[in-house]
Amino acid sequence: MANEETGAGGYFKGPKSRVVEVSDDELPQFIDIDQLPINLVDKGVGLKPVFGKNVMLSFVYMKPHSVVALHAHPEEQLGLVLEGEYEFELNGVRKMIGKGDVYIVPANVPHAAYTYEKPCLALDIFAPPRSGYREMIQAARKVMSLDEE
């Protein structure tokens, strides 16, 4: 068994108990990303969001030749390219980024993404969770259900 006092000065010291009390809006859970639906939010762009209380993740799927239009939001965003590549525009600067590349988008800074010949999968992290994101996803689900009929 690992020593619970290891790490940077005990920073990763183990808890006194394996279970803690949590509120209903903070239920611990495991999520299989493959089981989440892709919510189509624009032509060739789909999202799989995962919401926490103070942070959210969004798996961003982009087909070749798709665009996430220039936008800004008050939430801080960090991103990691998991597969493929895209051109990321950040505060007027464009750069091709690929697997393993990370981007940092401070609050209210304009940014966009463009795929070319290759698709891309990225993981975006927002703190706090993006306002209006849940509503956008619900609207995307409604559109998907209408298209499926």
N, C-alpha and C positions, 0 to 999 in steps of 0.2 A: 504494500500500500504506500502511496506517495506521502511524503512528509507534508502536512498541512501548513507548515510554517515556512515553506520554500517561497522563492520569488523575491521581488525587489523589496527587501525590508519587511516581509510579511504582508505585502500588498495583496497577494492572492491567498491570504489565510482563509481556511475553510470556515463555514458557518458553524454555529453551535448546534444547529438542528438541520435535518434534511428537508423539513417542511416548514413553511411560514404561512401566516394568514394573509390573504390578498382580497381586495375588493372585487365585486362582480365584473367591473370594467377592466380588470387587469388579470384575467384568468390565464395562467401559464398554459401553453399549448404547443404541440408539434404540428407542423404543416408540411404536407407533401406537395411541393410546387407543381409537380406533374399532374396533380389532381385539380389544381385551380384552373378555371376557364380563362382564356385569353379574351380580354375586353378590347374590341376594336374601337379605337378612338379617332383614327384618321386612316386614309388610304395607305395600307401597308404598315401601319403602326398599331401594335397591340400591347396591352399592359396586364400584368398580374400583380396587383398591389397586396401588401400585407401590412395591416395596421396595428401599431402598438399605441399605448396611451400618449407618449411623448415623442415618438419617432415612427417613421414608416419606411418600408422598403417598396420598391416598384421594379419588377423585372420588365424591361422594355425590349420588345421584339420588333425589329425593323426589317422588312423585306428589302431586296435590292431596289434602288431608285425610289426610295421613300424619303419623306421630310417630316421632321418635327419643327414646326414654324418658330421663328424668333419670338421669344416670350421672356417674361421675368415674373418673379413671385417673391413675397416677403420671407419665405422660408429658406434656410440654408440648405444646399444640396451638395452631396458628395456622390460620385459615380465611379463605377469600375466596369470596364469592358470585359465581358466573360468570353465572348466568341465573336469572330468576324472583325469588322472595322467600320468606322464611319468618320466623316469629317465633322468635327465639333467646332462650333463658333461660340466663342466666349468673350464677351465685351468687345466685339469688333475684330477679334483675331481668330482666324480659322486654322485648324491643324488636323491632319489625319491621325487618328488614334486607333489602336488595336488591342488585342487580348492582353490583359494585364495592366493597361494604362488606366490611370486614375485622374479624375478631374474634380476641381473644387469650384463651386459656384456660390459666391457670397449672396446674401439676400439682395434682391432687386437688381441684380446684374443680368443684362440681356444675354440669351444663349439660344442656340438652335443645333440641330443635327441633320446630316444628309448622308444617306447611303448611296453607293454607286453600284458596282458590279456584284458586291458581296452583301449578304445579309449581316445583321448584327444583333447580338444579345448583350444588354448592359444591365447592371444593377444600380438603380438610383436610391439614395438614402436621403430622407428629408427630416429635418428637425426644426420646429415641430412638424407634425404631419401636415401635408399640403392642404390648405383650406380649399374647399370645393371639390376635392379629389373623389370623395365618396359619391357625391352627386354626379360627377362626370362619369364614374364607373357605372352607377345605376342607369344613367341615360344610355350609355353604350350597351348595357345588357338589354335594355328595352329595344333598342334598334336591332340588336342581334336576334332577339326573339321574334321580332316582326319579319326579319329577313328569312328566318328559318321556316316560317309558316307557308 
